[in-house]
């Protein structure tokens, strides 16, 4: 049975899952859910994703939500090796992934950012808000990186790299400079050379 990914082209969380599916060569069909048009709040999407979010993945006869849960499922069932075998190294990889997916991303979610800007009474622009929080998060992420491997942890892309690529897309989208973040820049340059990452890029999934 072909997997089905309920996706929005510019969603960071969906972008992560696209990368994961590509890395493992998992055949899947894509069903777009237009967040701008509010399709995520409609009954069809809420019935499969009670939070009214994307992504949702139908695979192996089950329906999964939350990008990191999806990625860990396909990592475990396909033996992808995105998490190191050593418990300490595995915790470190998770910490890197969570620093993006659970710290930077939620604060910089577009609905959260818009609400914060509206509540500021004109004191903030959405650009200022995004740049402040993303920059602070990426600076901390740079400090968390150790070693001199080609990727976030060692010489093969893992869970943290799958999270980093969409965050770098968002940083560039909001005009955030990466000066002073040499490890992140190096890793990002390596990731764009991998077909699975390049093919998951939002520009390749943007509706016509």
C-alpha positions in Angstrom: 0.0 0.0 0.0 1.4 3.4 -1.0 1.8 5.8 1.9 -0.1 9.1 1.8 1.4 12.4 3.1 -1.0 15.2 3.9 1.3 18.1 3.3 1.6 21.9 2.9 4.5 23.0 0.8 5.9 25.6 3.1 5.3 23.8 6.4 8.6 23.1 8.2 7.1 20.0 9.9 5.9 18.6 6.6 9.2 19.5 4.9 11.0 17.3 7.6 8.8 14.3 6.7 9.3 14.8 3.0 13.1 14.6 3.6 12.7 11.4 5.7 10.5 9.7 3.1 12.9 10.7 0.4 15.9 9.4 2.3 14.3 6.0 2.7 12.9 5.9 -0.8 9.4 5.3 0.6 6.8 5.6 -2.2 4.0 8.0 -1.3 1.3 10.1 -2.7 1.0 13.7 -1.6 -2.4 15.3 -0.7 -2.0 19.1 -0.3 -3.7 20.8 2.7 -3.8 24.6 2.0 -3.0 26.3 5.3 -3.6 29.8 3.9 -7.1 28.8 2.7 -7.8 27.3 6.1 -8.1 23.7 4.9 -6.3 22.4 8.0 -9.3 23.5 10.1 -11.9 21.7 7.9 -13.5 18.5 9.0 -11.6 16.3 6.6 -8.2 17.3 8.0 -9.3 17.4 11.7 -10.7 13.9 11.4 -7.3 12.5 10.6 -5.3 15.1 12.6 -7.2 16.2 15.7 -4.9 19.2 16.2 -5.9 20.4 12.8 -2.2 20.5 11.6 0.1 19.1 9.0 1.8 16.7 8.3 -0.2 13.6 8.7 1.1 10.3 7.3 -0.9 7.2 6.4 1.6 4.4 6.3 1.6 0.6 7.1 -2.1 0.8 7.8 -1.8 3.4 10.5 -2.3 7.2 10.6 0.5 9.2 12.3 0.8 12.9 13.2 3.6 15.1 14.6 6.7 15.2 12.4 9.2 13.9 14.9 6.9 11.0 15.9 6.5 10.2 12.2 10.3 10.4 11.6 11.1 8.2 14.6 8.5 5.6 13.5 9.9 5.3 10.0 13.5 5.4 11.4 12.6 2.4 13.7 10.6 0.4 11.2 13.0 0.9 8.3 16.2 0.8 10.4 17.3 4.2 9.0 20.0 4.9 11.5 19.0 8.5 12.1 19.7 8.1 15.8 23.1 6.8 17.1 23.2 3.4 18.9 25.1 4.8 21.9 22.5 6.2 24.4 24.6 9.3 25.1 25.0 10.1 21.5 21.4 9.3 20.8 20.3 11.8 23.5 22.6 14.4 22.0 21.1 13.9 18.5 17.6 14.2 20.0 18.6 17.4 21.9 19.8 19.0 18.6 16.6 18.0 16.8 14.4 19.2 19.7 16.2 22.5 19.9 14.8 23.3 16.5 11.5 21.4 16.5 10.5 22.2 20.1 12.2 25.5 20.7 12.7 27.6 17.6 9.8 26.2 15.5 6.9 26.6 17.9 7.8 30.2 18.8 8.2 31.1 15.1 5.1 29.4 13.9 3.3 31.9 11.7 0.1 31.9 13.7 2.0 32.5 16.9 4.1 35.2 15.3 1.1 37.0 13.9 -0.7 36.9 17.2 2.4 38.3 19.0 2.7 41.1 16.5 -1.0 42.0 16.8 -0.8 42.1 20.6 2.3 44.3 20.4 0.1 47.2 19.3 2.5 48.2 16.5 5.7 47.8 18.6 6.8 44.8 16.6 6.8 43.8 12.9 6.6 40.2 12.0 10.1 40.5 10.4 11.5 41.8 13.7 9.8 39.0 15.7 11.0 36.2 13.4 14.5 37.5 13.2 14.9 37.9 16.9 13.7 34.4 17.8 15.2 32.5 14.9 18.6 34.2 15.4 18.7 33.5 19.1 17.7 29.9 18.5 20.3 29.3 15.7 23.1 30.9 17.8 22.3 28.5 20.6 22.1 25.6 18.1 25.6 26.5 16.8 26.9 26.3 20.3 25.4 22.8 20.7 27.3 21.5 17.7 30.5 19.7 18.5 33.1 17.9 16.5 34.0 18.7 12.9 31.9 16.1 11.0 30.1 16.9 7.8 26.7 16.8 9.6 25.2 17.6 12.9 26.5 14.5 14.5 29.2 12.6 12.7 29.5 11.8 9.0 25.9 10.9 8.0 22.7 13.0 8.2 20.5 12.1 11.1 17.4 13.4 12.8 18.9 16.7 13.7 19.9 17.4 10.1 16.4 16.6 8.9 15.2 19.3 11.3 18.0 21.8 10.4 17.4 22.0 6.7 13.8 23.4 7.0 14.9 25.8 9.7 17.6 27.2 7.4 15.0 27.6 4.6 12.9 29.7 7.1 15.9 31.7 8.2 16.7 32.7 4.6 13.0 33.3 3.9 13.0 35.9 6.7 16.3 37.5 5.7 18.4 36.2 8.6 22.1 36.3 8.0 24.2 33.3 9.1 27.4 35.2 9.7 29.0 33.8 12.8 27.4 30.4 12.4 30.1 28.5 10.5 29.2 25.0 11.5 25.5 25.5 10.6 26.6 27.0 7.2 28.9 24.1 6.5 26.3 21.5 7.4 23.6 23.3 5.4 25.9 23.4 2.3 26.4 19.6 2.7 22.7 18.9 3.0 21.7 20.7 -0.2 24.0 18.4 -2.1 21.9 15.3 -1.0 19.1 14.6 -3.5 16.6 13.6 -0.8 17.0 17.0 0.8 17.0 18.9 -2.4 13.9 17.2 -3.7 12.0 18.0 -0.5 12.7 21.7 -0.8 9.5 23.8 -0.8 10.3 25.4 -4.1 9.8 21.9 -5.7 6.4 21.6 -4.0 5.0 25.0 -4.4 1.6 24.9 -6.1 1.5 26.3 -9.7 
